[in-house]
Amino acid sequence: MTSLASTIAADIQPIRHSAIPAKVGLALALAALADWLFYGERIGLSLSLFAIVIAVVSMLFNHDTLDLRRALTGAAIFVAGLVPAVEELNPLSSLILVAALLMSLLLATNPETTGLTERARALRNFVLLGPFRFFPDVLQVFNMSAFTRGIALWLLPAALGTVFVALFAAANPVIEQWVSLLNPKIILDYVSIPRVLFWIMMLALVWPFIHVRWRRRKVATTDVDDAPMPPPLPPVVSAEFLGPSTILRSLILFNLLFAAQSILDGLYLWGHVALPADMTYAAYAHRGAYPLIATALLAAAFVLVAMRPGGPAEKSTVIRPLVYLWVGQNVLLVASSILRLDLYVDIYMLTYWRIAAFIWMGLVALGLILIVARIALDRSNRWLVGANLIALTIVLYSCSLVNFDAFIADYNVAHSREVSGRGMSIDVNYLSQLGPQALPAIAKLLPFRSDYTLVGCQDRLVEAQRLDLAWRAWGLRSWRLQRWLDAQAKSSTNNGQPAG
């Protein structure tokens, strides 16, 4: 008995492996059928026909796990579920059809589940995990040849590299021109992205029905102890997906991409080299601060995942220097972002959001340096989080003591066209929104501009300051401002007296 069971189990495994190419071809055929039945068409009887095909295919390709009596019961349930969908397809009948298909498959191919709880758990795992098993199943069963393994190792670097290139193109008009030379629209003219996504979705949905894999219970028996255990479910993400080889390839590619961006910034942003034709320096300098910060944050997340404590890459003598180099390039990237924002503010004035962006960029740069410190000092992620929280607390506490209203107003007035002779005209409405603390800056602006709008803004702010002196609204900053206003009023009175 034991010998027979072992022989059957040993025979089934190669059949399953050898049947995978046929199953992949069948999955593609079903995706093509779904495309013909559903894509761009009104859905009705087509859904019932597709469900029948799925049921038949599933029975044919999983016959080794079929139980005849349970299969007949499942078929009856499936036919009962078809009736409402054939009568009229609506959300309820569609739900009944899908539920009947899942239940009939469970009854026919998984005799181990008997109770309601076990069946509900099995269906939950099938629905939640099944659609994510197509690519891991295919890669694992094929055992990946050297060529396909090499392709798999480049998937993550290529994907993240494409994201970085897109962010650099959004931040840098020179790179945007280079990318435009590739003219991806030519490819898009022949490939429908929504249709490709539809095929991918259909492959993911039909694969669990073709290659049925239920989670098995471990049952202790006395007569089949020597029988091999069923193969475990393939992991959703392969262990090599973030292994040393993938991380090494990613860091090499990312360092090259970031070096290109850093060289361009060094030439055009820091070195003021002449830009290509049809491109202004303002267009280069006034773009990209926020995309570059997003790039730095994505890079920091990758470093934390790749160099996680106890991970395969943490102690690598090759990967660590590449990580340090890449983090250094990210710090330089943040510095370029700060310079871009400074040039932008120099023309378009200062606001609260732009000050917040400066502070945020500084925190990002500090966070990158702390990541290097964690790796170099062999600290834990808890230490890294604690150090960042301490830095954030110090920055927030310091910001609470800074008079940003007065600082913004002084900066904008000093850099306005009225005072400096360049830049933009002062935004009186924004000065008014800053509150009474903008009064000293308005006093500096009055000799250069004394129109009704500015004088009216000053009067409103003086009245608001008077209300702030009430004891319930009193603050030390308002008290200091009032002393300044009193001194200005006294000085004006003295200057207005006739000499002698």
MARGUBA-794446 format. One record per residue (C-alpha): x, y, z; residue in three letters. Coordinates in steps of 0.05 Angstrom, whole numbers, plus 5000, padded with zeros to 4 digits. Example, Ala and Ser with C-alpha at 12.3 -4.5 7.8 and 13.67 -1.06 7.14 Angstrom:
residues 2
node east->5246&north->4910&up->5156&resn->ALA
node east->5273&north->4979&up->5143&resn->SER
//
This chain:
residues 500
node east->5000&north->5000&up->5000&resn->MET
node east->5055&north->5048&up->5020&resn->THR
node east->5097&north->5029&up->4960&resn->SER
node east->5039&north->5040&up->4912&resn->LEU
node east->5023&north->5108&up->4942&resn->ALA
node east->5096&north->5129&up->4937&resn->SER
node east->5099&north->5107&up->4865&resn->THR
node east->5036&north->5145&up->4846&resn->ILE
node east->5060&north->5208&up->4881&resn->ALA
node east->5128&north->5203&up->4848&resn->ALA
node east->5095&north->5195&up->4780&resn->ASP
node east->5047&north->5254&up->4789&resn->ILE
node east->5102&north->5305&up->4804&resn->GLN
node east->5138&north->5299&up->4737&resn->PRO
node east->5071&north->5301&up->4701&resn->ILE
node east->5055&north->5366&up->4737&resn->ARG
node east->5122&north->5395&up->4718&resn->HIS
node east->5119&north->5372&up->4646&resn->SER
node east->5048&north->5397&up->4638&resn->ALA
node east->5066&north->5468&up->4657&resn->ILE
node east->5084&north->5491&up->4585&resn->PRO
node east->5017&north->5464&up->4561&resn->ALA
node east->4982&north->5500&up->4618&resn->LYS
node east->5017&north->5565&up->4601&resn->VAL
node east->4995&north->5558&up->4529&resn->GLY
node east->4925&north->5543&up->4551&resn->LEU
node east->4925&north->5604&up->4597&resn->ALA
node east->4945&north->5647&up->4537&resn->LEU
node east->4889&north->5615&up->4496&resn->ALA
node east->4838&north->5630&up->4550&resn->LEU
node east->4864&north->5702&up->4554&resn->ALA
node east->4854&north->5707&up->4479&resn->ALA
node east->4784&north->5679&up->4486&resn->LEU
node east->4769&north->5730&up->4541&resn->ALA
node east->4795&north->5785&up->4496&resn->ASP
node east->4747&north->5762&up->4440&resn->TRP
node east->4688&north->5755&up->4487&resn->LEU
node east->4696&north->5815&up->4533&resn->PHE
node east->4744&north->5869&up->4511&resn->TYR
node east->4704&north->5928&up->4484&resn->GLY
node east->4640&north->5886&up->4482&resn->GLU
node east->4576&north->5884&up->4522&resn->ARG
node east->4578&north->5825&up->4570&resn->ILE
node east->4519&north->5777&up->4578&resn->GLY
node east->4517&north->5704&up->4555&resn->LEU
node east->4592&north->5710&up->4541&resn->SER
node east->4608&north->5707&up->4615&resn->LEU
node east->4569&north->5642&up->4623&resn->SER
node east->4605&north->5612&up->4563&resn->LEU
node east->4672&north->5632&up->4590&resn->PHE
node east->4655&north->5602&up->4658&resn->ALA
node east->4636&north->5536&up->4625&resn->ILE
node east->4702&north->5535&up->4587&resn->VAL
node east->4740&north->5549&up->4652&resn->ILE
node east->4704&north->5493&up->4688&resn->ALA
node east->4717&north->5442&up->4633&resn->VAL
node east->4791&north->5462&up->4626&resn->VAL
node east->4800&north->5459&up->4701&resn->SER
node east->4772&north->5389&up->4705&resn->MET
node east->4814&north->5364&up->4647&resn->LEU
node east->4880&north->5392&up->4673&resn->PHE
node east->4869&north->5372&up->4746&resn->ASN
node east->4840&north->5303&up->4735&resn->HIS
node east->4892&north->5271&up->4782&resn->ASP
node east->4860&north->5305&up->4842&resn->THR
node east->4788&north->5293&up->4822&resn->LEU
node east->4740&north->5255&up->4865&resn->ASP
node east->4682&north->5229&up->4821&resn->LEU
node east->4627&north->5233&up->4872&resn->ARG
node east->4647&north->5303&up->4895&resn->ARG
node east->4658&north->5324&up->4823&resn->ALA
node east->4586&north->5306&up->4806&resn->LEU
node east->4562&north->5347&up->4865&resn->THR
node east->4605&north->5404&up->4843&resn->GLY
node east->4578&north->5400&up->4772&resn->ALA
node east->4507&north->5404&up->4799&resn->ALA
node east->4525&north->5466&up->4840&resn->ILE
node east->4558&north->5498&up->4779&resn->PHE
node east->4497&north->5485&up->4735&resn->VAL
node east->4452&north->5516&up->4788&resn->ALA
node east->4498&north->5577&up->4789&resn->GLY
node east->4494&north->5583&up->4714&resn->LEU
node east->4418&north->5589&up->4712&resn->VAL
node east->4412&north->5661&up->4741&resn->PRO
node east->4469&north->5686&up->4696&resn->ALA
node east->4437&north->5656&up->4634&resn->VAL
node east->4369&north->5685&up->4654&resn->GLU
node east->4399&north->5755&up->4661&resn->GLU
node east->4469&north->5778&up->4677&resn->LEU
node east->4471&north->5829&up->4733&resn->ASN
node east->4517&north->5839&up->4793&resn->PRO
node east->4479&north->5789&up->4836&resn->LEU
node east->4476&north->5734&up->4783&resn->SER
node east->4550&north->5746&up->4766&resn->SER
node east->4568&north->5737&up->4840&resn->LEU
node east->4527&north->5673&up->4843&resn->ILE
node east->4561&north->5646&up->4781&resn->LEU
node east->4631&north->5660&up->4808&resn->VAL
node east->4614&north->5631&up->4876&resn->ALA
node east->4586&north->5568&up->4844&resn->ALA
node east->4648&north->5560&up->4800&resn->LEU
node east->4694&north->5566&up->4860&resn->LEU
node east->4653&north->5519&up->4903&resn->MET
node east->4648&north->5466&up->4849&resn->SER
node east->4724&north->5469&up->4838&resn->LEU
node east->4736&north->5462&up->4913&resn->LEU
node east->4690&north->5402&up->4919&resn->LEU
node east->4719&north->5367&up->4859&resn->ALA
node east->4793&north->5378&up->4871&resn->THR
node east->4802&north->5385&up->4946&resn->ASN
node east->4772&north->5327&up->4984&resn->PRO
node east->4810&north->5345&up->5047&resn->GLU
node east->4763&north->5403&up->5064&resn->THR
node east->4700&north->5379&up->5099&resn->THR
node east->4676&north->5432&up->5148&resn->GLY
node east->4648&north->5500&up->5131&resn->LEU
node east->4707&north->5536&up->5164&resn->THR
node east->4758&north->5496&up->5125&resn->GLU
node east->4723&north->5508&up->5059&resn->ARG
node east->4716&north->5583&up->5073&resn->ALA
node east->4790&north->5587&up->5090&resn->ARG
node east->4809&north->5548&up->5027&resn->ALA
node east->4767&north->5593&up->4983&resn->LEU
node east->4795&north->5655&up->5017&resn->ARG
node east->4866&north->5633&up->5003&resn->ASN
node east->4848&north->5614&up->4931&resn->PHE
node east->4817&north->5682&up->4917&resn->VAL
node east->4869&north->5725&up->4952&resn->LEU
node east->4933&north->5687&up->4932&resn->LEU
node east->4914&north->5651&up->4868&resn->GLY
node east->4918&north->5711&up->4820&resn->PRO
node east->4990&north->5725&up->4844&resn->PHE
node east->5018&north->5656&up->4828&resn->ARG
node east->5024&north->5656&up->4753&resn->PHE
node east->5094&north->5684&up->4745&resn->PHE
node east->5124&north->5652&up->4809&resn->PRO
node east->5094&north->5584&up->4788&resn->ASP
node east->5123&north->5588&up->4718&resn->VAL
node east->5192&north->5612&up->4741&resn->LEU
node east->5197&north->5561&up->4796&resn->GLN
node east->5175&north->5501&up->4755&resn->VAL
node east->5220&north->5518&up->4697&resn->PHE
node east->5276&north->5525&up->4748&resn->ASN
node east->5301&north->5585&up->4707&resn->MET
node east->5357&north->5572&up->4658&resn->SER
node east->5418&north->5617&up->4662&resn->ALA
node east->5388&north->5664&up->4610&resn->PHE
node east->5320&north->5670&up->4643&resn->THR
node east->5353&north->5676&up->4711&resn->ARG
node east->5394&north->5734&up->4686&resn->GLY
node east->5331&north->5767&up->4659&resn->ILE
node east->5296&north->5757&up->4726&resn->ALA
node east->5355&north->5788&up->4764&resn->LEU
node east->5349&north->5851&up->4721&resn->TRP
node east->5274&north->5859&up->4730&resn->LEU
node east->5279&north->5901&up->4794&resn->LEU
node east->5338&north->5944&up->4770&resn->PRO
node east->5303&north->5957&up->4704&resn->ALA
node east->5236&north->5974&up->4737&resn->ALA
node east->5265&north->6022&up->4788&resn->LEU
node east->5314&north->6050&up->4737&resn->GLY
node east->5255&north->6067&up->4692&resn->THR
node east->5221&north->6103&up->4751&resn->VAL
node east->5285&north->6143&up->4765&resn->PHE
node east->5292&north->6162&up->4691&resn->VAL
node east->5220&north->6186&up->4691&resn->ALA
node east->5232&north->6228&up->4753&resn->LEU
node east->5296&north->6256&up->4724&resn->PHE
node east->5260&north->6274&up->4660&resn->ALA
node east->5207&north->6311&up->4700&resn->ALA
node east->5262&north->6349&up->4737&resn->ALA
node east->5311&north->6361&up->4681&resn->ASN
node east->5292&north->6388&up->4612&resn->PRO
node east->5357&north->6362&up->4582&resn->VAL
node east->5341&north->6290&up->4603&resn->ILE
node east->5270&north->6302&up->4580&resn->GLU
node east->5297&north->6318&up->4510&resn->GLN
node east->5339&north->6255&up->4510&resn->TRP
node east->5280&north->6212&up->4530&resn->VAL
node east->5237&north->6245&up->4477&resn->SER
node east->5287&north->6222&up->4424&resn->LEU
node east->5267&north->6150&up->4440&resn->LEU
node east->5197&north->6170&up->4417&resn->ASN
node east->5157&north->6118&up->4457&resn->PRO
node east->5094&north->6142&up->4421&resn->LYS
node east->5115&north->6100&up->4362&resn->ILE
node east->5109&north->6037&up->4405&resn->ILE
node east->5045&north->6061&up->4437&resn->LEU
node east->5014&north->6069&up->4368&resn->ASP
node east->5019&north->5994&up->4358&resn->TYR
node east->5010&north->5970&up->4429&resn->VAL
node east->4947&north->5984&up->4469&resn->SER
node east->4968&north->5990&up->4542&resn->ILE
node east->4897&north->5978&up->4568&resn->PRO
node east->4893&north->5915&up->4526&resn->ARG
node east->4960&north->5890&up->4551&resn->VAL
node east->4937&north->5902&up->4623&resn->LEU
node east->4872&north->5864&up->4607&resn->PHE
node east->4912&north->5804&up->4582&resn->TRP
node east->4956&north->5805&up->4644&resn->ILE
node east->4895&north->5808&up->4689&resn->MET
node east->4862&north->5750&up->4652&resn->MET
node east->4925&north->5707&up->4656&resn->LEU
node east->4926&north->5720&up->4731&resn->ALA
node east->4852&north->5703&up->4739&resn->LEU
node east->4850&north->5639&up->4698&resn->VAL
node east->4916&north->5609&up->4721&resn->TRP
node east->4891&north->5585&up->4790&resn->PRO
node east->4836&north->5546&up->4754&resn->PHE
node east->4886&north->5513&up->4707&resn->ILE
node east->4941&north->5499&up->4757&resn->HIS
node east->4901&north->5486&up->4820&resn->VAL
node east->4941&north->5490&up->4884&resn->ARG
node east->4904&north->5484&up->4950&resn->TRP
node east->4937&north->5494&up->5018&resn->ARG
node east->4944&north->5425&up->5048&resn->ARG
node east->4932&north->5404&up->5119&resn->ARG
node east->4986&north->5362&up->5152&resn->LYS
node east->4953&north->5296&up->5169&resn->VAL
node east->4991&north->5245&up->5210&resn->ALA
node east->4980&north->5174&up->5182&resn->THR
node east->5014&north->5108&up->5197&resn->THR
node east->5013&north->5075&up->5128&resn->ASP
node east->5037&north->5132&up->5084&resn->VAL
node east->5094&north->5160&up->5126&resn->ASP
node east->5142&north->5146&up->5069&resn->ASP
node east->5101&north->5183&up->5017&resn->ALA
node east->5130&north->5250&up->4995&resn->PRO
node east->5095&north->5313&up->5021&resn->MET
node east->5060&north->5355&up->4969&resn->PRO
node east->5104&north->5411&up->4943&resn->PRO
node east->5097&north->5477&up->4982&resn->PRO
node east->5062&north->5535&up->4950&resn->LEU
node east->5110&north->5579&up->4911&resn->PRO
node east->5126&north->5644&up->4945&resn->PRO
node east->5094&north->5707&up->4916&resn->VAL
node east->5163&north->5740&up->4914&resn->VAL
node east->5225&north->5698&up->4901&resn->SER
node east->5282&north->5700&up->4951&resn->ALA
node east->5328&north->5723&up->4894&resn->GLU
node east->5284&north->5783&up->4880&resn->PHE
node east->5323&north->5822&up->4932&resn->LEU
node east->5385&north->5778&up->4935&resn->GLY
node east->5457&north->5803&up->4931&resn->PRO
node east->5459&north->5794&up->4855&resn->SER
node east->5397&north->5837&up->4843&resn->THR
node east->5420&north->5890&up->4893&resn->ILE
node east->5489&north->5893&up->4861&resn->LEU
node east->5459&north->5902&up->4791&resn->ARG
node east->5411&north->5954&up->4817&resn->SER
node east->5466&north->5995&up->4851&resn->LEU
node east->5510&north->5994&up->4789&resn->ILE
node east->5453&north->6018&up->4745&resn->LEU
node east->5428&north->6069&up->4795&resn->PHE
node east->5497&north->6099&up->4806&resn->ASN
node east->5505&north->6108&up->4731&resn->LEU
node east->5437&north->6141&up->4724&resn->LEU
node east->5448&north->6187&up->4783&resn->PHE
node east->5518&north->6204&up->4758&resn->ALA
node east->5488&north->6229&up->4693&resn->ALA
node east->5439&north->6274&up->4730&resn->GLN
node east->5494&north->6299&up->4777&resn->SER
node east->5540&north->6315&up->4718&resn->ILE
node east->5485&north->6354&up->4683&resn->LEU
node east->5470&north->6393&up->4747&resn->ASP
node east->5544&north->6406&up->4756&resn->GLY
node east->5550&north->6434&up->4686&resn->LEU
node east->5486&north->6474&up->4680&resn->TYR
node east->5462&north->6489&up->4751&resn->LEU
node east->5528&north->6499&up->4788&resn->TRP
node east->5576&north->6514&up->4730&resn->GLY
node east->5529&north->6558&up->4688&resn->HIS
node east->5551&north->6525&up->4623&resn->VAL
node east->5511&north->6546&up->4562&resn->ALA
node east->5449&north->6504&up->4554&resn->LEU
node east->5427&north->6470&up->4489&resn->PRO
node east->5390&north->6511&up->4438&resn->ALA
node east->5317&north->6529&up->4451&resn->ASP
node east->5326&north->6520&up->4526&resn->MET
node east->5330&north->6576&up->4576&resn->THR
node east->5368&north->6575&up->4641&resn->TYR
node east->5304&north->6591&up->4678&resn->ALA
node east->5270&north->6530&up->4649&resn->ALA
node east->5327&north->6487&up->4674&resn->TYR
node east->5335&north->6518&up->4742&resn->ALA
node east->5262&north->6527&up->4760&resn->HIS
node east->5242&north->6455&up->4750&resn->ARG
node east->5252&north->6392&up->4788&resn->GLY
node east->5260&north->6407&up->4862&resn->ALA
node east->5203&north->6363&up->4883&resn->TYR
node east->5214&north->6305&up->4833&resn->PRO
node east->5287&north->6302&up->4856&resn->LEU
node east->5265&north->6297&up->4929&resn->ILE
node east->5217&north->6242&up->4910&resn->ALA
node east->5276&north->6207&up->4877&resn->THR
node east->5318&north->6214&up->4940&resn->ALA
node east->5263&north->6185&up->4983&resn->LEU
node east->5253&north->6126&up->4937&resn->LEU
node east->5329&north->6115&up->4938&resn->ALA
node east->5329&north->6117&up->5014&resn->ALA
node east->5273&north->6065&up->5017&resn->ALA
node east->5312&north->6019&up->4970&resn->PHE
node east->5375&north->6025&up->5012&resn->VAL
node east->5337&north->6008&up->5076&resn->LEU
node east->5306&north->5946&up->5044&resn->VAL
node east->5370&north->5924&up->5010&resn->ALA
node east->5415&north->5935&up->5070&resn->MET
node east->5367&north->5909&up->5122&resn->ARG
node east->5400&north->5881&up->5185&resn->PRO
node east->5416&north->5808&up->5175&resn->GLY
node east->5403&north->5812&up->5101&resn->GLY
node east->5448&north->5778&up->5049&resn->PRO
node east->5477&north->5845&up->5025&resn->ALA
node east->5492&north->5877&up->5092&resn->GLU
node east->5563&north->5849&up->5099&resn->LYS
node east->5582&north->5850&up->5026&resn->SER
node east->5648&north->5885&up->5013&resn->THR
node east->5626&north->5902&up->4942&resn->VAL
node east->5556&north->5926&up->4956&resn->ILE
node east->5572&north->5971&up->5016&resn->ARG
node east->5618&north->6019&up->4977&resn->PRO
node east->5566&north->6024&up->4922&resn->LEU
node east->5513&north->6041&up->4974&resn->VAL
node east->5557&north->6095&up->5003&resn->TYR
node east->5570&north->6123&up->4934&resn->LEU
node east->5496&north->6123&up->4916&resn->TRP
node east->5475&north->6156&up->4982&resn->VAL
node east->5529&north->6209&up->4970&resn->GLY
node east->5500&north->6222&up->4901&resn->GLN
node east->5431&north->6228&up->4933&resn->ASN
node east->5457&north->6279&up->4982&resn->VAL
node east->5485&north->6318&up->4923&resn->LEU
node east->5417&north->6310&up->4890&resn->LEU
node east->5383&north->6341&up->4951&resn->VAL
node east->5434&north->6398&up->4949&resn->ALA
node east->5416&north->6411&up->4876&resn->SER
node east->5342&north->6410&up->4895&resn->SER
node east->5355&north->6463&up->4949&resn->ILE
node east->5393&north->6506&up->4898&resn->LEU
node east->5336&north->6498&up->4847&resn->ARG
node east->5285&north->6519&up->4900&resn->LEU
node east->5329&north->6578&up->4921&resn->ASP
node east->5333&north->6602&up->4849&resn->LEU
node east->5258&north->6594&up->4843&resn->TYR
node east->5245&north->6633&up->4907&resn->VAL
node east->5293&north->6687&up->4884&resn->ASP
node east->5246&north->6703&up->4826&resn->ILE
node east->5177&north->6681&up->4851&resn->TYR
node east->5183&north->6702&up->4924&resn->MET
node east->5180&north->6664&up->4989&resn->LEU
node east->5119&north->6628&up->5019&resn->THR
node east->5106&north->6583&up->5078&resn->TYR
node east->5103&north->6522&up->5033&resn->TRP
node east->5171&north->6539&up->5003&resn->ARG
node east->5202&north->6547&up->5071&resn->ILE
node east->5172&north->6480&up->5090&resn->ALA
node east->5203&north->6451&up->5027&resn->ALA
node east->5272&north->6477&up->5047&resn->PHE
node east->5265&north->6447&up->5117&resn->ILE
node east->5239&north->6381&up->5088&resn->TRP
node east->5298&north->6376&up->5040&resn->MET
node east->5347&north->6387&up->5096&resn->GLY
node east->5314&north->6332&up->5136&resn->LEU
node east->5317&north->6285&up->5076&resn->VAL
node east->5392&north->6299&up->5068&resn->ALA
node east->5403&north->6287&up->5143&resn->LEU
node east->5362&north->6222&up->5138&resn->GLY
node east->5407&north->6197&up->5081&resn->LEU
node east->5469&north->6213&up->5122&resn->ILE
node east->5439&north->6176&up->5182&resn->LEU
node east->5426&north->6115&up->5137&resn->ILE
node east->5500&north->6113&up->5120&resn->VAL
node east->5516&north->6120&up->5194&resn->ALA
node east->5470&north->6062&up->5211&resn->ARG
node east->5504&north->6017&up->5160&resn->ILE
node east->5575&north->6039&up->5178&resn->ALA
node east->5564&north->6034&up->5253&resn->LEU
node east->5523&north->5970&up->5248&resn->ASP
node east->5464&north->6000&up->5284&resn->ARG
node east->5392&north->5976&up->5283&resn->SER
node east->5333&north->6006&up->5247&resn->ASN
node east->5306&north->6026&up->5316&resn->ARG
node east->5368&north->6069&up->5325&resn->TRP
node east->5356&north->6101&up->5256&resn->LEU
node east->5284&north->6117&up->5272&resn->VAL
node east->5303&north->6146&up->5339&resn->GLY
node east->5357&north->6190&up->5309&resn->ALA
node east->5309&north->6216&up->5256&resn->ASN
node east->5256&north->6230&up->5309&resn->LEU
node east->5306&north->6269&up->5351&resn->ILE
node east->5326&north->6310&up->5291&resn->ALA
node east->5253&north->6323&up->5273&resn->LEU
node east->5237&north->6344&up->5344&resn->THR
node east->5296&north->6393&up->5346&resn->ILE
node east->5276&north->6423&up->5279&resn->VAL
node east->5202&north->6430&up->5297&resn->LEU
node east->5219&north->6461&up->5365&resn->TYR
node east->5267&north->6510&up->5332&resn->SER
node east->5214&north->6528&up->5279&resn->CYS
node east->5164&north->6544&up->5334&resn->SER
node east->5211&north->6600&up->5358&resn->LEU
node east->5222&north->6632&up->5289&resn->VAL
node east->5180&north->6691&up->5267&resn->ASN
node east->5167&north->6665&up->5197&resn->PHE
node east->5114&north->6718&up->5182&resn->ASP
node east->5164&north->6774&up->5190&resn->ALA
node east->5219&north->6735&up->5155&resn->PHE
node east->5176&north->6721&up->5094&resn->ILE
node east->5151&north->6793&up->5090&resn->ALA
node east->5222&north->6821&up->5096&resn->ASP
node east->5249&north->6774&up->5043&resn->TYR
node east->5194&north->6787&up->4994&resn->ASN
node east->5198&north->6862&up->5002&resn->VAL
node east->5274&north->6863&up->4995&resn->ALA
node east->5271&north->6820&up->4932&resn->HIS
node east->5211&north->6854&up->4900&resn->SER
node east->5215&north->6893&up->4836&resn->ARG
node east->5196&north->6957&up->4873&resn->GLU
node east->5256&north->6954&up->4920&resn->VAL
node east->5309&north->6913&up->4883&resn->SER
node east->5291&north->6932&up->4812&resn->GLY
node east->5284&north->6860&up->4790&resn->ARG
node east->5240&north->6800&up->4802&resn->GLY
node east->5165&north->6804&up->4811&resn->MET
node east->5121&north->6859&up->4840&resn->SER
node east->5103&north->6850&up->4913&resn->ILE
node east->5039&north->6812&up->4927&resn->ASP
node east->5002&north->6858&up->4975&resn->VAL
node east->4947&north->6807&up->4987&resn->ASN
node east->4998&north->6756&up->5011&resn->TYR
node east->5030&north->6808&up->5056&resn->LEU
node east->4961&north->6819&up->5086&resn->SER
node east->4953&north->6744&up->5099&resn->GLN
node east->5018&north->6743&up->5138&resn->LEU
node east->4987&north->6786&up->5192&resn->GLY
node east->5012&north->6844&up->5234&resn->PRO
node east->5083&north->6817&up->5235&resn->GLN
node east->5089&north->6842&up->5163&resn->ALA
node east->5082&north->6915&up->5185&resn->LEU
node east->5158&north->6928&up->5190&resn->PRO
node east->5167&north->6902&up->5119&resn->ALA
node east->5109&north->6945&up->5094&resn->ILE
node east->5142&north->7006&up->5126&resn->ALA
node east->5205&north->6991&up->5085&resn->LYS
node east->5162&north->6986&up->5022&resn->LEU
node east->5122&north->7051&up->5031&resn->LEU
node east->5178&north->7097&up->5006&resn->PRO
node east->5178&north->7058&up->4940&resn->PHE
node east->5104&north->7047&up->4935&resn->ARG
node east->5049&north->7084&up->4971&resn->SER
node east->4986&north->7067&up->4933&resn->ASP
node east->4917&north->7059&up->4964&resn->TYR
node east->4922&north->6983&up->4965&resn->THR
node east->4986&north->6981&up->5006&resn->LEU
node east->4963&north->7036&up->5054&resn->VAL
node east->4896&north->7001&up->5064&resn->GLY
node east->4934&north->6936&up->5079&resn->CYS
node east->4976&north->6972&up->5130&resn->GLN
node east->4915&north->7002&up->5165&resn->ASP
node east->4881&north->6934&up->5169&resn->ARG
node east->4943&north->6902&up->5199&resn->LEU
node east->4951&north->6959&up->5250&resn->VAL
node east->4879&north->6947&up->5272&resn->GLU
node east->4892&north->6872&up->5277&resn->ALA
node east->4954&north->6887&up->5319&resn->GLN
node east->4912&north->6930&up->5366&resn->ARG
node east->4864&north->6871&up->5376&resn->LEU
node east->4923&north->6825&up->5391&resn->ASP
node east->4943&north->6869&up->5450&resn->LEU
node east->4881&north->6848&up->5489&resn->ALA
node east->4903&north->6807&up->5549&resn->TRP
node east->4868&north->6744&up->5524&resn->ARG
node east->4906&north->6748&up->5457&resn->ALA
node east->4972&north->6776&up->5485&resn->TRP
node east->5037&north->6745&up->5462&resn->GLY
node east->5110&north->6765&up->5471&resn->LEU
node east->5119&north->6771&up->5395&resn->ARG
node east->5059&north->6818&up->5390&resn->SER
node east->5086&north->6859&up->5449&resn->TRP
node east->5154&north->6867&up->5415&resn->ARG
node east->5119&north->6889&up->5350&resn->LEU
node east->5078&north->6940&up->5388&resn->GLN
node east->5141&north->6969&up->5419&resn->ARG
node east->5170&north->6976&up->5349&resn->TRP
node east->5107&north->7010&up->5324&resn->LEU
node east->5108&north->7058&up->5383&resn->ASP
node east->5180&north->7075&up->5369&resn->ALA
node east->5165&north->7087&up->5296&resn->GLN
node east->5106&north->7132&up->5313&resn->ALA
node east->5149&north->7171&up->5362&resn->LYS
node east->5204&north->7179&up->5311&resn->SER
node east->5155&north->7203&up->5258&resn->SER
node east->5126&north->7254&up->5307&resn->THR
node east->5195&north->7281&up->5323&resn->ASN
node east->5215&north->7285&up->5250&resn->ASN
node east->5151&north->7322&up->5234&resn->GLY
node east->5164&north->7379&up->5285&resn->GLN
node east->5192&north->7443&up->5256&resn->PRO
node east->5265&north->7455&up->5268&resn->ALA
node east->5287&north->7503&up->5324&resn->GLY
//
